[in-house]
Amino acid sequence: MWLPMQPCDARVLTINGGSSSIKFALFDAGDALRRSLEGAIERIGQSNATLRSKGLNPADNVSRSVAAPDHTAAANALMDWIEEIAGRYALAAVGHRVVHGGPNYSKPQQISATVIEDLRRVSPFDPEHLPEEILLMEQLHRRFPGVPQVACFDTEFHHDLPRMARLLPIPRRYEAKGVRRYGFHGLSYAFLMMELTRLDGAEAAQGRVVLAHLGNGASLAAVREGKSLDTSMSFTPAAGVPMGTRSGDLDPGLVWYLARTEQMDARRFDELVSSQSGLLGISETTSDMGKLLDHEASDVRAAEAVGLFCYQVKKWIGAFAAALGGIDTLIFAGGIGENAPIVRARICDGLDFLGIELNQKRNAENAQVISQDSGRVKVRVIHTDEELMIAKSVAAVLHLGSTQES
């Protein structure tokens, strides 16, 4: 059983469940949200699934194989690991990244039976993520019934999109059912704006900002006066730019074409555009940008996958420059945005008319600022931290000490 909570060792556990992994971290629950450890269960559904963790305490450094043929087994492996470290930490609360809250949930909520039932009802909004996220909540409650849990919604940052950005051009009756542009990666975007304020001041954060969260899932957001004005993802996270396995925007007529020519039903079409498309679909080999870059010189499919990704991201930056009336700051984040200088360079190539001019040396070094000093637009690379934003939300909802990180 979990130890009684002690002021000196109480922790907030954050959980970020994805389609093939569960990321987690522990933060002090006292006056400062310091990270004690972080880790993940990776390759869920594969025979080589692993649990890894790294922390300030050497005993927390773990890397081992786990049986995780599905999310239920992966969640059980996570529960077992939490009980293993119970001798070193007390659990004050758990915070979950919840991708979609539907029309009724955007602000962080303490999880209750009512909240879970509400989320279950809106699972059709995001069948790729919500069922697994609900599963994690329920399993944690069964294993640790006295520990409060908080849901932190990835749609919050975009909740108040202007109406013209929010509306979808389909019959108006669907809006009453919650069909609208929601936008995602909100926890990441909230962190990036917080960091921009810390690094460059409130004036920069109030300016015209384009945020590019580029990873296996990828999206962009246009921000002015600290508020989201538009974003590339839409009703679901499948929209926008091509991603690791997601198609991004497509001609809706493709649905009817594939239904006629391949007898493809809605479920198969969803699998096609969510799990078999994007970088994986174009390259026919991998969704990993690093591997595609390694092989683009010898494999035209890899080269085209990289080229399409860069081209589409560039187009969205241009579109958001139009929506904002210009750009003052461009921020790259996410696994690709933070670690792939050649991708950033190709995206920004030709955008000098917007005032975007990269310093190639800084870019190659993954410096914090990668633009020329003479450029009108400051281009930054910021390591995003969704887990910290989850911990801050948990602390605020449950009034656990300070919500500031030391």
Phi, psi and chi 1 to 4 in degrees:
 res  aa     phi    psi   chi1   chi2   chi3   chi4
   1 MET       -  155.8  -66.3  -62.9  -65.1      -
   2 TRP   -70.0  142.7 -159.3  -91.0      -      -
   3 LEU   -69.3  152.4  -66.2  178.1      -      -
   4 PRO   -58.3  142.8  -21.1   32.0      -      -
   5 MET   -66.9  130.7 -170.1  177.6   74.5      -
   6 GLN  -114.1  140.8  -59.3  -64.4  -35.0      -
   7 PRO   -56.3  -32.2  -24.6   34.0      -      -
   8 CYS   -80.9  -19.6   63.0      -      -      -
   9 ASP  -132.2   11.0   63.9    0.4      -      -
  10 ALA   -68.0  142.4      -      -      -      -
  11 ARG  -133.1  150.4  -61.9  -67.3 -171.0  -88.5
  12 VAL  -100.8  124.2  172.2      -      -      -
  13 LEU   -94.8  126.8  171.9   67.0      -      -
  14 THR  -107.9  139.9   66.0      -      -      -
  15 ILE  -128.0  127.6  -65.4 -179.8      -      -
  16 ASN  -124.0   90.8 -173.0  -18.3      -      -
  17 GLY   -86.7  130.1      -      -      -      -
  18 GLY  -118.7 -173.7      -      -      -      -
  19 SER   -71.4  -25.7   56.4      -      -      -
  20 SER  -132.1    7.9   62.3      -      -      -
  21 SER  -154.1  161.1   66.9      -      -      -
  22 ILE  -128.9  110.1  -58.1  173.6      -      -
  23 LYS   -90.2  148.6  -61.8  178.2 -177.0  176.9
  24 PHE  -146.9  160.3   52.8   82.2      -      -
  25 ALA  -155.3  156.6      -      -      -      -
  26 LEU  -118.9  133.4  -83.4  178.3      -      -
  27 PHE  -124.4  144.8  -67.9   83.0      -      -
  28 ASP   -56.4  140.5  -67.2   -6.9      -      -
  29 ALA  -100.0   10.6      -      -      -      -
  30 GLY   -90.1 -136.9      -      -      -      -
  31 ASP   -73.5  -15.4  -69.4  -25.6      -      -
  32 ALA  -138.3  136.8      -      -      -      -
  33 LEU   -87.9   75.4  -70.5  170.7      -      -
  34 ARG   -89.0  138.2  -74.6 -173.2  -64.2  -94.6
  35 ARG   -78.4  125.7 -165.4 -175.9  -46.7 -102.6
  36 SER   -90.3  -38.6  -56.3      -      -      -
  37 LEU  -161.7  166.0   64.3   81.7      -      -
  38 GLU  -149.6  158.9   59.4 -173.2    7.2      -
  39 GLY  -178.4 -166.4      -      -      -      -
  40 ALA  -165.3  153.6      -      -      -      -
  41 ILE  -100.8  120.3  -64.0  177.8      -      -
  42 GLU  -117.3  159.3  -61.4  171.5  -39.4      -
  43 ARG    60.0   43.7  -65.7 -174.4  -72.1  -84.7
  44 ILE   -61.6  134.6  -63.9  171.4      -      -
  45 GLY    94.3   -6.3      -      -      -      -
  46 GLN  -111.8  162.3  -59.7 -178.8   35.7      -
  47 SER   -72.7  -18.8   58.9      -      -      -
  48 ASN  -106.8   35.4   59.0  -17.6      -      -
  49 ALA   -61.4  143.5      -      -      -      -
  50 THR  -134.8  153.0   59.8      -      -      -
  51 LEU  -114.4  127.2 -177.0  150.0      -      -
  52 ARG  -132.2  145.2   59.5  170.5 -178.7   80.6
  53 SER  -148.6  150.6   68.4      -      -      -
  54 LYS  -140.0  129.3 -176.6  176.7 -178.7 -179.8
  55 GLY  -143.9  178.3      -      -      -      -
  56 LEU   -68.3  -31.2  -58.8  175.9      -      -
  57 ASN   -87.0  122.7 -173.0  -27.1      -      -
  58 PRO   -54.5  -27.8  -25.9   34.4      -      -
  59 ALA   -66.0  -17.3      -      -      -      -
  60 ASP   -87.4   -4.7  -65.0  -31.3      -      -
  61 ASN   -83.9  106.2  -62.4  -29.0      -      -
  62 VAL  -134.0  141.6  172.2      -      -      -
  63 SER  -149.0  113.3 -179.7      -      -      -
  64 ARG  -153.3  158.4   64.1  169.7  179.8 -108.8
  65 SER   -74.9  144.8  -61.3      -      -      -
  66 VAL  -135.3  155.1  -66.2      -      -      -
  67 ALA   -85.4  109.5      -      -      -      -
  68 ALA  -139.6   64.0      -      -      -      -
  69 PRO   -68.1  -17.7   25.6  -35.0      -      -
  70 ASP  -153.6  179.3   52.7   34.2      -      -
  71 HIS   -70.0  -28.9  -84.7   77.1      -      -
  72 THR   -62.8  -47.6  -60.4      -      -      -
  73 ALA   -65.4  -39.4      -      -      -      -
  74 ALA   -63.6  -41.6      -      -      -      -
  75 ALA   -63.7  -39.6      -      -      -      -
  76 ASN   -63.5  -39.9  -78.9  -32.6      -      -
  77 ALA   -62.2  -39.3      -      -      -      -
  78 LEU   -65.4  -42.7  176.7   60.1      -      -
  79 MET   -60.6  -42.0  -55.9  -57.3  120.2      -
  80 ASP   -61.2  -41.8  -67.2  -18.0      -      -
  81 TRP   -65.9  -40.6  173.1   82.6      -      -
  82 ILE   -59.6  -42.2  -67.8  171.3      -      -
  83 GLU   -66.4  -32.2  -72.1 -166.9  -30.9      -
  84 GLU   -60.7  -38.4  -78.4 -176.9   30.7      -
  85 ILE   -91.4    8.7   63.7  170.5      -      -
  86 ALA   -62.2  -24.2      -      -      -      -
  87 GLY   -72.9  -16.7      -      -      -      -
  88 ARG  -104.8  -23.8  -62.8 -170.6  -68.0  -80.9
  89 TYR  -138.0  155.0  -52.6  108.0      -      -
  90 ALA  -111.5  141.4      -      -      -      -
  91 LEU   -96.2  117.2 -167.4   60.7      -      -
  92 ALA   -86.5  -36.3      -      -      -      -
  93 ALA  -169.7  166.5      -      -      -      -
  94 VAL  -127.5  134.8  178.9      -      -      -
  95 GLY  -117.3  134.9      -      -      -      -
  96 HIS  -114.5  135.4  -63.1  -98.4      -      -
  97 ARG   -77.9  120.4  170.8  179.2  173.0 -107.5
  98 VAL  -114.3  118.6  179.2      -      -      -
  99 VAL   -64.0  -44.1  173.3      -      -      -
 100 HIS  -134.3  128.0 -148.0  -47.9      -      -
 101 GLY  -108.3    6.3      -      -      -      -
 102 GLY    66.5 -161.5      -      -      -      -
 103 PRO   -75.4  -15.7   26.3  -34.0      -      -
 104 ASN  -100.9  -19.9  -63.4  -35.5      -      -
 105 TYR  -122.9  125.5  -71.2  109.8      -      -
 106 SER  -139.3  -41.5   60.1      -      -      -
 107 LYS   -73.9  149.9  -60.5  -68.3 -175.8 -177.4
 108 PRO   -55.0  139.5  -24.5   34.1      -      -
 109 GLN  -132.1  136.6  -61.3  -79.2  -31.4      -
 110 GLN   -68.2  131.8 -176.1  165.3   -7.5      -
 111 ILE   -77.9  132.0  -64.3  168.5      -      -
 112 SER  -135.4  175.7   64.2      -      -      -
 113 ALA   -60.8  -36.3      -      -      -      -
 114 THR   -65.4  -44.5  -60.7      -      -      -
 115 VAL   -61.5  -44.0  169.8      -      -      -
 116 ILE   -62.6  -41.9  -73.9  179.2      -      -
 117 GLU   -65.5  -39.0  -76.4  -51.3  -54.6      -
 118 ASP   -62.3  -42.6  -72.5  -16.1      -      -
 119 LEU   -67.1  -35.6  -67.3  178.2      -      -
 120 ARG   -62.8  -36.7 -154.4 -175.4  -54.5  -80.4
 121 ARG   -68.0  -29.3  -82.5 -167.3  -70.1  -88.4
 122 VAL   -98.1   11.8  -61.1      -      -      -
 123 SER   -54.0  -32.8  -74.1      -      -      -
 124 PRO   -60.5  -20.0  -27.8   36.7      -      -
 125 PHE   -66.7  -31.5  -78.3   63.7      -      -
 126 ASP  -150.8   74.3 -174.2   13.8      -      -
 127 PRO   -68.3  -14.8   24.1  -33.5      -      -
 128 GLU   -75.9  -30.6 -176.4 -179.1   -1.4      -
 129 HIS  -117.4  -44.5  -62.7   99.6      -      -
 130 LEU   -58.4  -43.2  -91.5  175.5      -      -
 131 PRO   -58.4  -41.3  -26.7   36.6      -      -
 132 GLU   -68.9  -37.3  -75.6   76.0   17.9      -
 133 GLU   -66.1  -41.2  -69.4  162.8   -8.1      -
 134 ILE   -63.5  -41.2  -66.9  168.6      -      -
 135 LEU   -56.7  -45.0  171.0   71.2      -      -
 136 LEU   -62.4  -42.7  -77.8  167.1      -      -
 137 MET   -60.1  -46.3  -62.5  171.9 -164.9      -
 138 GLU   -67.9  -39.9  -68.2  178.9  -35.1      -
 139 GLN   -67.9  -38.9  -72.3 -167.9  -95.0      -
 140 LEU   -63.8  -39.8  -91.5  158.0      -      -
 141 HIS   -65.0  -39.8  177.8   69.6      -      -
 142 ARG   -65.9  -39.9  -77.6 -165.8  -67.6  -90.5
 143 ARG   -78.7  -36.9 -166.8   76.9   72.0   98.4
 144 PHE  -131.0   71.6  -48.9  110.2      -      -
 145 PRO   -63.9  -22.3   22.0  -32.8      -      -
 146 GLY   -90.8   -0.4      -      -      -      -
 147 VAL   -95.7  121.3  177.0      -      -      -
 148 PRO   -69.3  147.6   24.7  -32.9      -      -
 149 GLN  -124.8  148.4  -58.8 -175.5   67.3      -
 150 VAL  -129.5  134.1  174.2      -      -      -
 151 ALA   -95.5  128.3      -      -      -      -
 152 CYS  -117.0  117.1  -55.3      -      -      -
 153 PHE   -93.0  132.8  -62.8   96.5      -      -
 154 ASP   -73.9   -7.0 -134.5    9.7      -      -
 155 THR   -92.6   -7.4   51.4      -      -      -
 156 GLU   -59.5  -42.6  178.8 -179.1    2.8      -
 157 PHE   -58.6  -31.0 -172.9   77.7      -      -
 158 HIS  -102.9    9.8  -50.4  -69.3      -      -
 159 HIS   -58.7  -36.4 -179.9   69.0      -      -
 160 ASP  -103.6   37.2  -63.7  -40.9      -      -
 161 LEU   -52.6  144.0  -79.4  173.1      -      -
 162 PRO   -56.0  150.5  -23.4   33.2      -      -
 163 ARG   -58.4  -38.9 -175.4  157.7  175.6   77.3
 164 MET   -68.1  -26.0  -69.4  -54.1  103.6      -
 165 ALA   -82.9  -25.1      -      -      -      -
 166 ARG   -84.0  -34.1 -169.3  169.6   70.4 -122.0
 167 LEU   -68.9  140.7  -81.9  174.2      -      -
 168 LEU  -105.7  139.7  -62.4 -177.6      -      -
 169 PRO   -81.1   59.8   29.3  -34.5      -      -
 170 ILE  -126.0  171.7   58.1  175.9      -      -
 171 PRO   -50.3  136.7  -32.2   38.4      -      -
 172 ARG   -57.4  -27.1 -173.6  176.7  -72.5  -91.3
 173 ARG   -60.9  -24.5   64.9 -178.0 -179.8  -87.8
 174 TYR   -74.2  -23.2  -68.6  103.5      -      -
 175 GLU   -62.3  -37.0 -175.5 -174.6    8.0      -
 176 ALA   -64.2  -20.2      -      -      -      -
 177 LYS   -93.8    7.6  -62.8 -178.9  178.3 -178.4
 178 GLY    91.2   11.4      -      -      -      -
 179 VAL   -85.8  110.3  179.7      -      -      -
 180 ARG  -161.0  173.4   50.6  158.7  -74.0 -169.5
 181 ARG   -76.7  124.5 -178.0 -179.1  -58.7  -85.4
 182 TYR  -103.6  -48.4  -75.8   91.6      -      -
 183 GLY    81.0  150.5      -      -      -      -
 184 PHE  -139.0 -167.5  -56.9   91.9      -      -
 185 HIS    58.0   25.8  -71.4  137.2      -      -
 186 GLY   -64.2  -36.1      -      -      -      -
 187 LEU   -64.1  -41.4  -69.0  164.8      -      -
 188 SER   -63.4  -45.7  174.5      -      -      -
 189 TYR   -65.2  -38.0  -69.9  145.2      -      -
 190 ALA   -62.2  -40.9      -      -      -      -
 191 PHE   -64.9  -44.3  176.2   82.1      -      -
 192 LEU   -61.0  -40.0  -63.7  177.6      -      -
 193 MET   -69.3  -35.9  -67.9  -54.9  -63.0      -
 194 MET   -63.1  -42.8 -177.1  179.8   72.0      -
 195 GLU   -67.7  -39.5  -83.4  -66.1  -82.0      -
 196 LEU   -60.6  -41.2  178.6   60.1      -      -
 197 THR   -61.6  -42.9  -57.9      -      -      -
 198 ARG   -66.4  -40.0 -176.4 -178.5   70.4   83.4
 199 LEU   -81.8  -42.6  -66.2  166.9      -      -
 200 ASP  -118.8   -1.9  -69.4  -20.7      -      -
 201 GLY    94.5  166.9      -      -      -      -
 202 ALA   -64.6  -32.6      -      -      -      -
 203 GLU   -62.5  -42.4 -175.6  176.3   -7.3      -
 204 ALA   -64.4  -40.8      -      -      -      -
 205 ALA   -69.5  -22.2      -      -      -      -
 206 GLN   -86.1   -5.6  -68.7  -66.7  -55.4      -
 207 GLY   -82.8 -161.3      -      -      -      -
 208 ARG   -93.7  109.2  -59.0  166.7  -61.6 -178.9
 209 VAL  -121.9  134.1 -176.9      -      -      -
 210 VAL  -112.7  124.6  173.1      -      -      -
 211 LEU  -105.6  130.3  -54.6  171.9      -      -
 212 ALA  -122.7   99.5      -      -      -      -
 213 HIS   -91.4  103.0  178.9  108.9      -      -
 214 LEU  -116.8  107.5  -52.5  179.4      -      -
 215 GLY  -146.4 -152.2      -      -      -      -
 216 ASN   -59.7  -37.5 -170.4   53.9      -      -
 217 GLY  -100.9  138.8      -      -      -      -
 218 ALA  -139.2  139.5      -      -      -      -
 219 SER  -156.4  166.8   72.5      -      -      -
 220 LEU  -128.9  156.9  -67.3   89.4      -      -
 221 ALA  -139.2  143.6      -      -      -      -
 222 ALA  -102.7  125.0      -      -      -      -
 223 VAL  -128.0  132.4 -179.6      -      -      -
 224 ARG  -138.6  137.8 -171.7  170.3   62.0 -149.8
 225 GLU    54.8   34.2  -62.8  179.2   -4.3      -
 226 GLY    77.5    3.6      -      -      -      -
 227 LYS  -116.7  144.3  -63.1  179.5  179.8  178.7
 228 SER   -71.7  123.6  178.1      -      -      -
 229 LEU   -99.5  -24.3  -65.2 -171.9      -      -
 230 ASP  -169.3  161.0 -153.7  -14.5      -      -
 231 THR  -155.9  153.8 -174.3      -      -      -
 232 SER   -77.2  -35.9   58.2      -      -      -
 233 MET   -72.0  159.6  -73.4  178.9  169.6      -
 234 SER  -130.1 -120.6 -173.8      -      -      -
 235 PHE   -64.5  -33.5  177.1   66.4      -      -
 236 THR  -130.8  167.9   75.0      -      -      -
 237 PRO   -74.0    3.1  -16.9   30.8      -      -
 238 ALA   -82.2  -11.7      -      -      -      -
 239 ALA   -88.0  166.0      -      -      -      -
 240 GLY   101.6 -133.6      -      -      -      -
 241 VAL   -79.9  157.4  -59.8      -      -      -
 242 PRO   -60.4  145.4  -17.6   29.7      -      -
 243 MET  -126.1 -162.8  -56.2  170.3 -133.9      -
 244 GLY   -57.5  -54.6      -      -      -      -
 245 THR  -127.2   -0.9   62.9      -      -      -
 246 ARG   -97.2  145.1  -62.8  176.3 -170.4  149.0
 247 SER   -73.8  -29.9   64.3      -      -      -
 248 GLY    75.2 -160.9      -      -      -      -
 249 ASP   -62.7  138.2  -71.9  -10.8      -      -
 250 LEU  -137.6  160.0  -73.7  175.7      -      -
 251 ASP   -65.9  121.0  179.5  -10.3      -      -
 252 PRO   -58.1  -25.1  -21.3   31.8      -      -
 253 GLY   -63.4  -15.7      -      -      -      -
 254 LEU   -63.8  -30.0 -172.5   59.3      -      -
 255 VAL   -59.7  -51.1  176.6      -      -      -
 256 TRP   -69.4  -36.9  179.6 -135.9      -      -
 257 TYR   -60.5  -47.7  168.3   77.7      -      -
 258 LEU   -70.6  -31.5  -67.5  173.6      -      -
 259 ALA   -64.1  -38.6      -      -      -      -
 260 ARG   -76.8  -41.1  -65.0 -164.2  -40.4  -90.6
 261 THR   -90.9  -26.4   60.0      -      -      -
 262 GLU  -126.5    8.5  -62.7 -170.6    9.4      -
 263 GLN    51.3   40.3  -67.4   72.6   54.3      -
 264 MET   -82.6  122.2 -176.0  177.0  -69.2      -
 265 ASP   -87.1  179.1   61.8   15.7      -      -
 266 ALA   -62.5  -39.9      -      -      -      -
 267 ARG   -64.9  -44.2  179.5 -179.3  -66.5  -84.3
 268 ARG   -65.4  -36.8  -74.9  178.5   57.1 -154.0
 269 PHE   -64.7  -41.2 -177.4   80.7      -      -
 270 ASP   -61.7  -42.4 -179.2   67.2      -      -
 271 GLU   -61.9  -39.8  -68.7  173.6   -5.4      -
 272 LEU   -60.1  -50.8  173.9   73.4      -      -
 273 VAL   -83.2  -17.1  -61.5      -      -      -
 274 SER   -98.9  -32.2  -63.6      -      -      -
 275 SER  -121.9  -12.7  -55.4      -      -      -
 276 GLN  -124.1    8.1  -58.4  165.7   15.1      -
 277 SER  -114.8 -152.1  -62.3      -      -      -
 278 GLY    60.6 -142.3      -      -      -      -
 279 LEU   -59.1  -40.1  -62.1  178.0      -      -
 280 LEU   -64.5  -45.0  175.8   61.7      -      -
 281 GLY   -65.5  -42.4      -      -      -      -
 282 ILE   -71.5  -41.7  -65.6  -64.8      -      -
 283 SER   -79.4  -26.5   70.4      -      -      -
 284 GLU    63.2   13.6  -62.1 -176.6  -47.4      -
 285 THR  -129.6  -46.2   55.9      -      -      -
 286 THR  -159.3  154.7 -178.4      -      -      -
 287 SER   -98.1    1.4   61.8      -      -      -
 288 ASP   -83.9  114.7 -172.6  -56.7      -      -
 289 MET   -61.8  -37.8  178.2   61.9   78.4      -
 290 GLY   -60.6  -43.6      -      -      -      -
 291 LYS   -68.4  -36.3  -67.2  178.8 -179.6  177.0
 292 LEU   -64.0  -41.5  -68.0  171.7      -      -
 293 LEU   -63.9  -36.1  -69.9  169.7      -      -
 294 ASP   -65.3  -28.7  -72.0  -18.6      -      -
 295 HIS  -111.1    1.9  -67.6   97.6      -      -
 296 GLU   -66.6  -26.8   63.7  174.5  -16.4      -
 297 ALA   -70.3  -26.6      -      -      -      -
 298 SER  -110.2   -7.0   58.3      -      -      -
 299 ASP  -135.3  109.0 -172.3  -20.1      -      -
 300 VAL   -62.3  -28.7   66.2      -      -      -
 301 ARG   -65.9  -40.9  -60.5  168.8  -57.6  169.8
 302 ALA   -64.8  -42.5      -      -      -      -
 303 ALA   -62.6  -40.6      -      -      -      -
 304 GLU   -70.9  -33.9  -71.9 -177.8  -14.9      -
 305 ALA   -63.1  -46.0      -      -      -      -
 306 VAL   -65.1  -44.3  175.3      -      -      -
 307 GLY   -62.4  -41.7      -      -      -      -
 308 LEU   -64.7  -42.5  179.0   62.0      -      -
 309 PHE   -59.1  -51.1  178.9   83.8      -      -
 310 CYS   -62.7  -41.0  -64.7      -      -      -
 311 TYR   -63.3  -44.0  173.9   65.4      -      -
 312 GLN   -69.4  -39.4  -68.4  -67.4  -23.4      -
 313 VAL   -63.0  -42.0  172.9      -      -      -
 314 LYS   -58.9  -43.1  179.5 -175.4  -64.3 -170.7
 315 LYS   -61.1  -41.7  -76.2 -153.2  -50.8 -176.9
 316 TRP   -66.5  -37.1  -83.0   96.0      -      -
 317 ILE   -61.1  -43.8  -67.9  172.6      -      -
 318 GLY   -62.6  -41.0      -      -      -      -
 319 ALA   -64.2  -40.8      -      -      -      -
 320 PHE   -73.2  -28.9  -75.4  163.5      -      -
 321 ALA   -61.1  -38.8      -      -      -      -
 322 ALA   -66.4  -42.8      -      -      -      -
 323 ALA   -64.8  -34.0      -      -      -      -
 324 LEU   -89.9  -14.9  -68.1  166.6      -      -
 325 GLY    75.8   30.8      -      -      -      -
 326 GLY   123.7  175.8      -      -      -      -
 327 ILE  -132.8  136.7  -55.8  178.0      -      -
 328 ASP  -104.5  -36.5  -59.5  -49.0      -      -
 329 THR  -139.5  135.0  -54.6      -      -      -
 330 LEU  -119.4  127.7  170.6   62.2      -      -
 331 ILE  -121.4  128.0  -62.7  175.9      -      -
 332 PHE  -100.8  136.4  -73.0  100.9      -      -
 333 ALA  -148.8  178.5      -      -      -      -
 334 GLY    85.9  169.3      -      -      -      -
 335 GLY   -57.3  -42.2      -      -      -      -
 336 ILE   -78.0  -46.5  -63.3  171.6      -      -
 337 GLY   -60.6  -31.9      -      -      -      -
 338 GLU   -89.0  -23.7  -64.1  167.2   21.8      -
 339 ASN  -125.9    4.8  -58.4  -59.3      -      -
 340 ALA  -123.1   82.3      -      -      -      -
 341 PRO   -56.1  -38.7  -22.9   32.5      -      -
 342 ILE   -66.3  -34.3 -168.6  168.5      -      -
 343 VAL   -68.3  -45.2  171.9      -      -      -
 344 ARG   -59.3  -42.1  -65.7 -166.3  -60.4 -100.2
 345 ALA   -63.1  -42.7      -      -      -      -
 346 ARG   -69.5  -35.2  -68.2  177.8 -174.5  176.2
 347 ILE   -63.6  -43.0  -70.7  169.5      -      -
 348 CYS   -83.5  -14.4  -66.9      -      -      -
 349 ASP   -61.1  126.1 -176.5   36.3      -      -
 350 GLY    89.0    0.9      -      -      -      -
 351 LEU   -97.9   15.6  -65.0 -178.4      -      -
 352 ASP   -62.9  -25.0   50.2  -55.7      -      -
 353 PHE   -65.0  -20.2   74.2   99.0      -      -
 354 LEU   -90.8   -4.8  -67.7  175.4      -      -
 355 GLY    94.1   10.8      -      -      -      -
 356 ILE   -94.2  111.3  -63.6  172.3      -      -
 357 GLU  -134.3  114.9  -58.7  175.3   41.4      -
 358 LEU   -84.2  146.3  -68.3 -165.3      -      -
 359 ASN   -90.9  111.5 -180.0  -60.0      -      -
 360 GLN   -62.0  -36.8  -61.6  -56.2  -34.0      -
 361 LYS   -66.1  -47.4 -177.1  174.6 -176.4  -65.7
 362 ARG   -62.1  -41.8  -67.5  174.8 -177.5  170.5
 363 ASN   -61.5  -44.2 -176.8   47.8      -      -
 364 ALA   -63.3  -28.4      -      -      -      -
 365 GLU   -90.1    3.3  -65.9  171.2  -12.2      -
 366 ASN    54.1   41.7  -72.0  -38.8      -      -
 367 ALA   -66.2  163.6      -      -      -      -
 368 GLN   -65.6  -40.9  -73.0 -171.6  -21.1      -
 369 VAL  -114.0  121.9  177.0      -      -      -
 370 ILE  -115.1    7.0   59.9  173.3      -      -
 371 SER   -92.3  161.4   50.1      -      -      -
 372 GLN   -68.4  144.4  -64.1  -79.3   16.6      -
 373 ASP   -61.4  -28.0  -67.3  -24.6      -      -
 374 SER   -84.6   -8.6   58.5      -      -      -
 375 GLY   -71.0  147.2      -      -      -      -
 376 ARG   -71.4  -26.8  -63.3 -163.6  -51.0  -85.9
 377 VAL  -107.3  128.5  176.6      -      -      -
 378 LYS   -83.5  125.1  178.8  175.6  -79.9 -169.9
 379 VAL  -109.3  121.6 -175.9      -      -      -
 380 ARG  -117.4  154.0  -80.1 -166.7  169.0  -84.7
 381 VAL  -116.5  120.8  177.6      -      -      -
 382 ILE  -126.8  128.7  -63.2  178.8      -      -
 383 HIS   -74.1  113.0  175.2   68.3      -      -
 384 THR   -76.2  161.1 -164.8      -      -      -
 385 ASP  -146.4   79.8 -164.8  -20.2      -      -
 386 GLU   -64.4  -35.4  -65.3  168.0  -40.9      -
 387 GLU   -63.3  -40.2  -73.4   72.8   25.8      -
 388 LEU   -62.5  -40.6  175.9   60.5      -      -
 389 MET   -65.5  -35.9  -60.1  -49.3  -68.1      -
 390 ILE   -62.9  -46.7  -64.7  170.3      -      -
 391 ALA   -61.3  -40.3      -      -      -      -
 392 LYS   -62.2  -41.8  -78.7  178.5  171.8  -71.1
 393 SER   -65.0  -42.3  -65.9      -      -      -
 394 VAL   -60.5  -46.9  171.5      -      -      -
 395 ALA   -61.1  -38.5      -      -      -      -
 396 ALA   -70.1  -44.1      -      -      -      -
 397 VAL   -66.4  -40.3  169.1      -      -      -
 398 LEU   -99.8    2.3  -59.9  177.6      -      -
 399 HIS    57.5   51.1  -51.9  -68.8      -      -
 400 LEU   -97.5   90.0  -59.8  175.3      -      -
 401 GLY    61.9 -147.2      -      -      -      -
 402 SER   -84.5  153.9  169.5      -      -      -
 403 THR  -101.6   15.3   58.8      -      -      -
 404 GLN  -103.8  140.9  -59.5  -62.6  -45.3      -
 405 GLU   -88.3  137.6 -173.8 -175.7   34.6      -
 406 SER   -79.6      -   66.0      -      -      -
